[in-house]
Amino acid sequence: MNVVALLAADPLLDGELRWTPLLIVVLKVLVIFVLGLVGTMFMVWFERKVVAGMQNRIGPNKAGPFGILQTLADGTKLFFKEIMNPARSDPWVFRLAPFLAFVPAFLVWSVIPLGGDFTEGRDGTVTWFGQVTRVQLADPPVGILLVLAMSSIAVYGIMLAGWASGSKYPLLGSVRASAQMISYEAALGLSLAAVLLSAGTLSTAGIVAGQNSLSNWNLVATGFVPFFVFLVAVTAELNRPPFDLVEAEQELVGGFHTEYSGIPFALFYLAEFMNTITMSAIVVTLFLGGPQPITIGETTLSIGFIPGALEGTLWFVLKLLAFLYAFVWFRATLPRLRYDQLMDLGWKFMIPISLGWFLLLAAIRTGDANQWNPVVVVVSSLVLLGLGYLLFVAALRVSARNREREGAMF
């Protein structure tokens, strides 16, 4: 019996069919919002505890078991602190900037698959309340473009916060953030282009569905290089150590949020840790199969007593925790780069290698489609890329030498 016949037989069913999809969307929004806030609190505690262990310190251990409520205590303290407005600040932009940094971190979660049944013959959809849906808020055909857009918009909060503060140190921090974003956004986009070339779709659910085995993970399919470029670029985009030049306390007091206190400062604080979780989720989705279980050949590491959709969520969380630990590990062990080293790494290394690797993958893919000799394709592509990189380095050295001569003349 089709839907029209059902509605004719029972008019009350009309309301159920019309309201059920809306209720499912509202439920998804609430779950993502609550889990996002709780996850951010957990991330703050997790980073403090792991860094303390690596540096032979105790870390939070008073508020709650293992100090897990310390983050809640800090948030409560910030909630009751006075909000200061500097005399030379732009009041409207000064108050708006924290929200521009905080909201994009949440919006990215709308297109991330958080679970689902991706077993053979399934595309990750589940049935809730009689409706076929996905364990993600939305799956637009261009979902990955939303991720790029939100990662670019987030820097506006930092930039406007520094500019609107009316102070030189926050302004320097915001200028650094803008330059840093421009330097690493290009490398991030080029490494992402390699993933899209391999996946053949812009849908995040489609990218996950194509990674149905370990050999099909984009980490392997793209040759590992885009993964490492993306990871370094994401770390720089997050302004996390060793790339935290926008809030280097030895140089800029507190950086772009020096003049903030109370709830606005808490929003920046939450945005930093939420962005860490968000970008870790993006890395898992793009390169490690998202909620897909680990499959090696014909063997699938499955958890038998957990349903398919929930099992996918568990795999997603386990992969996510691995990257969160890696970001904390970076913070605890790597020294901060100088600003010129930061720029050199982005422009002279990250962008050329990500562009060159993308061209190499495109050449190999074209050769496979036209049945060219793969050895000739790879060797000729590597030779051309090597020559291109040498010319690029030579041009940079000539430019630097000319600037030195101009400086000596004056």
C-alpha positions as CSV (number, residue, x, y, z in Angstrom):
1,M,0.0,0.0,0.0
2,N,1.5,3.4,-1.0
3,V,1.6,6.6,1.1
4,V,-1.5,8.2,-0.6
5,A,-3.6,5.1,0.1
6,L,-2.4,5.2,3.8
7,L,-3.4,8.8,4.1
8,A,-6.8,8.1,2.6
9,A,-7.4,5.2,4.9
10,D,-6.3,7.1,8.1
11,P,-6.3,10.9,8.0
12,L,-4.5,11.0,11.4
13,L,-1.5,9.4,9.8
14,D,-1.0,12.6,7.8
15,G,0.2,14.5,10.8
16,E,2.6,11.7,11.7
17,L,4.2,11.6,8.3
18,R,4.6,15.4,8.1
19,W,5.9,15.9,11.6
20,T,8.2,12.9,12.0
21,P,11.0,14.2,9.7
22,L,11.0,17.5,11.5
23,L,11.2,15.8,14.9
24,I,14.1,13.7,13.7
25,V,16.0,16.9,12.6
26,V,15.3,18.6,15.9
27,L,16.5,15.6,17.7
28,K,19.7,15.5,15.7
29,V,20.3,19.2,16.3
30,L,19.9,18.8,20.1
31,V,22.1,15.7,20.2
32,I,24.9,17.4,18.2
33,F,24.7,20.6,20.4
34,V,24.7,18.7,23.7
35,L,27.4,16.3,22.6
36,G,29.5,19.2,21.2
37,L,29.4,21.1,24.6
38,V,30.1,18.0,26.6
39,G,32.8,16.9,24.2
40,T,34.5,20.3,24.5
41,M,34.5,20.0,28.3
42,F,35.9,16.6,28.1
43,M,38.6,17.8,25.6
44,V,39.8,20.5,28.0
45,W,40.0,18.0,30.9
46,F,41.7,15.4,28.5
47,E,44.3,17.9,27.4
48,R,45.2,19.0,30.9
49,K,45.4,15.5,32.1
50,V,47.5,14.1,29.2
51,V,49.9,17.1,29.2
52,A,50.3,16.8,33.0
53,G,51.2,13.1,32.6
54,M,53.7,13.8,29.9
55,Q,55.3,16.5,31.9
56,N,55.3,14.5,35.2
57,R,52.7,16.7,36.9
58,I,49.4,15.9,38.6
59,G,46.9,17.9,36.6
60,P,43.3,18.4,37.7
61,N,42.4,16.1,40.5
62,K,40.2,17.9,43.0
63,A,36.8,18.8,41.4
64,G,35.0,15.5,40.7
65,P,36.6,12.1,40.1
66,F,40.0,12.4,38.4
67,G,39.3,16.2,38.3
68,I,36.8,15.7,35.5
69,L,34.5,18.6,36.8
70,Q,37.4,21.1,36.8
71,T,36.3,22.4,33.4
72,L,32.8,22.9,34.7
73,A,34.2,24.9,37.6
74,D,36.3,27.0,35.3
75,G,33.3,27.7,33.1
76,T,31.2,28.7,36.1
77,K,33.9,31.1,37.2
78,L,34.1,32.7,33.8
79,F,30.3,33.0,33.7
80,F,30.3,35.3,36.8
81,K,33.4,37.3,35.9
82,E,32.9,40.9,34.8
83,I,32.9,41.6,31.1
84,M,35.4,44.4,30.3
85,N,35.0,46.7,27.3
86,P,38.2,48.6,26.5
87,A,37.8,52.4,26.1
88,R,39.2,52.4,22.5
89,S,37.3,49.3,21.4
90,D,34.6,49.1,18.8
91,P,31.8,47.8,21.1
92,W,29.6,46.1,18.6
93,V,32.3,44.3,16.7
94,F,34.1,43.5,20.0
95,R,31.0,41.7,21.3
96,L,30.3,40.0,17.9
97,A,33.7,38.5,17.3
98,P,33.6,35.6,19.9
99,F,30.4,34.3,18.2
100,L,32.0,34.4,14.8
101,A,34.7,32.1,16.1
102,F,32.4,29.8,18.1
103,V,29.5,29.2,15.7
104,P,31.4,27.9,12.6
105,A,32.9,25.1,14.8
106,F,29.4,23.8,15.5
107,L,28.1,24.2,12.0
108,V,30.7,21.9,10.5
109,W,29.2,19.0,12.6
110,S,26.1,19.2,10.5
111,V,27.7,17.4,7.6
112,I,29.9,14.9,9.5
113,P,28.6,11.3,9.5
114,L,28.6,10.2,13.1
115,G,27.5,6.6,12.6
116,G,25.4,4.4,10.4
117,D,25.3,0.9,9.0
118,F,28.0,0.8,6.3
119,T,28.0,-3.0,5.9
120,E,28.0,-4.5,2.4
121,G,25.0,-3.3,0.5
122,R,24.2,-0.5,2.9
123,D,25.1,3.2,2.4
124,G,25.1,4.3,6.0
125,T,21.3,5.0,6.3
126,V,19.3,3.8,9.3
127,T,15.5,3.7,10.0
128,W,14.3,5.9,12.8
129,F,10.6,6.2,13.7
130,G,9.7,4.7,10.3
131,Q,11.9,7.2,8.4
132,V,15.1,6.3,6.5
133,T,17.8,8.8,7.5
134,R,21.4,9.1,8.2
135,V,23.3,9.5,11.5
136,Q,24.2,13.1,10.5
137,L,22.3,16.2,10.4
138,A,22.5,16.8,6.7
139,D,24.1,15.3,3.6
140,P,24.2,18.0,0.9
141,P,25.9,17.1,-2.4
142,V,28.6,19.7,-1.7
143,G,29.0,19.0,2.0
144,I,32.8,19.2,1.9
145,L,32.6,22.8,0.5
146,L,30.7,23.7,3.7
147,V,33.6,22.5,5.7
148,L,36.0,24.7,3.7
149,A,33.7,27.7,4.0
150,M,33.4,27.3,7.8
151,S,37.1,26.8,8.3
152,S,37.7,30.1,6.3
153,I,35.0,32.0,8.1
154,A,36.3,31.1,11.6
155,V,39.3,33.4,11.1
156,Y,37.1,36.4,10.9
157,G,36.3,36.1,14.6
158,I,39.9,36.2,15.5
159,M,40.7,39.0,13.1
160,L,37.8,41.2,14.2
161,A,38.5,40.5,17.9
162,G,42.1,41.8,17.5
163,W,41.1,44.8,15.4
164,A,38.1,45.8,17.6
165,S,40.1,45.6,20.8
166,G,41.8,48.9,20.1
167,S,45.1,47.6,21.4
168,K,48.4,46.8,19.6
169,Y,49.0,43.3,20.9
170,P,45.6,41.9,19.9
171,L,45.9,43.6,16.5
172,L,49.3,41.9,15.9
173,G,47.7,38.6,16.9
174,S,44.8,39.1,14.5
175,V,47.2,40.1,11.6
176,R,49.2,36.9,12.3
177,A,46.1,34.8,12.2
178,S,45.1,36.2,8.8
179,A,48.5,35.6,7.3
180,Q,48.6,32.2,8.8
181,M,45.2,31.2,7.5
182,I,46.1,32.4,3.9
183,S,49.4,30.4,4.0
184,Y,47.9,27.1,5.1
185,E,44.4,27.3,3.6
186,A,45.9,26.8,0.2
187,A,47.8,23.7,1.3
188,L,44.7,22.4,3.1
189,G,42.6,22.8,0.0
190,L,45.1,21.2,-2.3
191,S,45.4,18.1,-0.1
192,L,41.6,18.0,0.1
193,A,41.5,18.1,-3.7
194,A,43.5,14.8,-3.7
195,V,40.9,13.2,-1.6
196,L,38.1,14.4,-3.8
197,L,39.9,13.1,-6.8
198,S,40.1,9.7,-5.2
199,A,36.5,9.7,-3.9
200,G,34.8,11.3,-6.9
201,T,32.2,13.1,-4.8
202,L,31.8,16.2,-2.6
203,S,29.3,14.5,-0.3
204,T,30.8,13.5,3.1
205,A,28.6,10.4,3.3
206,G,29.8,9.4,-0.2
207,I,33.4,9.9,0.8
208,V,32.9,7.6,3.8
209,A,30.9,5.0,1.8
210,G,33.8,4.7,-0.6
211,Q,36.3,3.8,2.1
212,N,34.9,0.3,2.8
213,S,38.2,-1.4,3.5
214,L,41.7,-0.5,4.7
215,S,43.1,-0.5,1.2
216,N,40.4,1.9,0.1
217,W,40.9,4.4,2.9
218,N,42.0,7.7,1.4
219,L,45.0,7.6,3.7
220,V,46.3,4.8,1.5
221,A,44.5,5.6,-1.8
222,T,46.1,9.1,-2.0
223,G,49.6,7.9,-1.0
224,F,49.8,9.2,2.6
225,V,51.3,12.6,1.5
226,P,47.9,14.5,1.4
227,F,47.1,13.1,4.8
228,F,50.3,14.5,6.4
229,V,49.9,17.8,4.6
230,F,46.3,18.1,5.7
231,L,47.2,17.3,9.3
232,V,50.0,19.9,9.5
233,A,47.7,22.5,7.7
234,V,44.9,21.8,10.1
235,T,47.2,22.2,13.1
236,A,48.2,25.6,11.8
237,E,44.6,26.5,11.0
238,L,43.7,25.7,14.6
239,N,46.4,27.9,15.9
240,R,47.6,25.1,18.1
241,P,51.2,24.4,19.1
242,P,53.7,24.5,17.5
243,F,51.8,27.0,15.3
244,D,50.2,29.1,18.1
245,L,51.8,32.4,17.0
246,V,48.6,34.3,17.2
247,E,48.6,34.1,21.0
248,A,52.2,33.7,21.8
249,E,52.4,34.9,25.4
250,Q,56.1,35.7,25.2
251,E,55.5,38.1,22.4
252,L,51.9,39.2,22.4
253,V,50.7,39.0,26.1
254,G,47.6,36.9,25.3
255,G,47.3,37.5,21.6
256,F,44.0,38.4,19.9
257,H,41.9,37.8,23.1
258,T,44.1,39.9,25.5
259,E,41.3,42.4,26.2
260,Y,38.5,39.8,26.6
261,S,37.2,38.4,29.9
262,G,34.1,36.6,31.2
263,I,31.7,34.9,28.8
264,P,33.3,36.3,25.6
265,F,36.7,34.9,26.6
266,A,35.0,31.6,27.4
267,L,33.5,31.5,23.9
268,F,37.0,31.9,22.4
269,Y,38.3,29.2,24.8
270,L,35.4,26.8,23.8
271,A,35.9,27.6,20.1
272,E,39.6,26.6,20.3
273,F,38.9,23.2,21.8
274,M,35.7,22.7,19.8
275,N,37.7,23.3,16.6
276,T,40.2,20.7,17.6
277,I,37.5,18.1,18.0
278,T,35.8,19.3,14.7
279,M,39.0,19.1,12.6
280,S,39.9,15.7,14.1
281,A,36.4,14.5,13.0
282,I,37.1,15.9,9.5
283,V,40.4,14.1,9.3
284,V,38.7,10.8,10.4
285,T,36.0,11.3,7.8
286,L,38.2,12.2,4.9
287,F,41.1,9.8,5.4
288,L,40.2,7.0,7.9
289,G,36.7,5.9,6.8
290,G,34.7,7.8,9.4
291,P,32.3,5.4,11.1
292,Q,33.3,2.5,8.9
293,P,34.8,-0.5,10.7
294,I,38.3,-1.6,10.0
295,T,38.3,-4.1,7.2
296,I,41.5,-5.9,6.0
297,G,40.8,-8.0,3.0
298,E,37.9,-10.2,3.8
299,T,38.2,-9.7,7.5
300,T,36.1,-7.1,9.3
301,L,36.8,-6.1,12.9
302,S,33.3,-5.9,14.1
303,I,31.7,-5.6,17.5
304,G,29.0,-8.3,17.4
305,F,26.9,-7.3,20.3
306,I,26.4,-3.7,19.1
307,P,23.9,-2.8,16.3
308,G,25.4,-1.6,13.0
309,A,24.6,2.1,13.4
310,L,25.8,2.3,17.0
311,E,28.9,0.3,16.1
312,G,29.8,2.9,13.5
313,T,29.5,5.6,16.1
314,L,31.8,3.6,18.4
315,W,34.4,3.3,15.6
316,F,34.1,7.0,14.9
317,V,34.8,7.9,18.5
318,L,37.8,5.6,18.8
319,K,39.4,7.1,15.7
320,L,38.5,10.6,16.9
321,L,40.2,9.9,20.3
322,A,43.4,8.8,18.5
323,F,43.7,12.2,16.7
324,L,42.8,14.2,19.9
325,Y,45.6,12.4,21.6
326,A,47.9,13.3,18.7
327,F,47.1,17.0,18.9
328,V,47.7,17.0,22.7
329,W,51.0,15.1,22.1
330,F,52.0,17.9,19.6
331,R,51.3,20.5,22.2
332,A,53.3,18.8,24.9
333,T,56.4,17.9,22.9
334,L,57.0,20.3,20.0
335,P,58.6,23.8,20.4
336,R,56.9,26.8,18.9
337,L,58.1,27.9,15.5
338,R,59.4,31.4,14.7
339,Y,57.0,33.4,12.6
340,D,59.4,33.4,9.6
341,Q,59.7,29.6,9.9
342,L,55.9,29.3,10.0
343,M,55.5,31.3,6.8
344,D,58.4,29.5,5.0
345,L,56.9,26.1,5.9
346,G,53.5,27.1,4.4
347,W,54.6,28.8,1.2
348,K,57.9,27.1,0.3
349,F,57.1,23.5,1.3
350,M,53.4,22.7,2.1
351,I,51.8,24.4,-1.0
352,P,54.4,23.1,-3.6
353,I,54.3,19.5,-2.3
354,S,50.5,19.4,-2.0
355,L,50.1,20.9,-5.5
356,G,52.7,18.6,-7.0
357,W,51.2,15.5,-5.4
358,F,47.8,16.4,-6.7
359,L,49.1,16.8,-10.2
360,L,50.9,13.4,-9.9
361,L,47.7,11.7,-8.8
362,A,45.8,13.3,-11.6
363,A,48.4,12.2,-14.1
364,I,48.3,8.6,-12.8
365,R,44.5,8.6,-12.9
366,T,44.5,9.9,-16.5
367,G,47.1,7.3,-17.5
368,D,45.0,4.5,-16.0
369,A,41.9,5.7,-17.9
370,N,43.8,5.9,-21.2
371,Q,45.9,2.7,-20.6
372,W,49.2,4.5,-20.6
373,N,52.4,2.8,-19.3
374,P,52.2,3.5,-15.6
375,V,56.0,3.5,-15.1
376,V,56.4,6.1,-17.8
377,V,53.6,8.2,-16.3
378,V,55.1,8.1,-12.8
379,V,58.7,8.7,-13.8
380,S,57.9,11.6,-16.2
381,S,55.5,13.2,-13.7
382,L,58.2,13.0,-10.9
383,V,60.8,14.5,-13.2
384,L,58.6,17.4,-14.2
385,L,57.5,18.0,-10.6
386,G,61.2,18.0,-9.5
387,L,62.2,20.5,-12.2
388,G,59.2,22.7,-11.3
389,Y,60.2,22.7,-7.6
390,L,63.8,23.5,-8.4
391,L,62.7,26.4,-10.5
392,F,60.4,27.6,-7.7
393,V,63.3,27.4,-5.1
394,A,65.6,29.2,-7.5
395,A,63.1,32.0,-8.1
396,L,62.7,32.4,-4.3
397,R,66.5,32.7,-3.8
398,V,66.8,35.3,-6.6
399,S,64.0,37.3,-5.1
400,A,65.6,37.2,-1.6
401,R,69.0,38.2,-3.1
402,N,67.4,41.2,-4.9
403,R,65.8,42.3,-1.6
404,E,69.1,42.1,0.2
405,R,70.8,44.2,-2.5
406,E,68.0,46.8,-2.3
407,G,68.4,46.9,1.5
408,A,72.1,47.4,1.2
409,M,71.6,50.3,-1.2
410,F,69.5,52.2,1.3
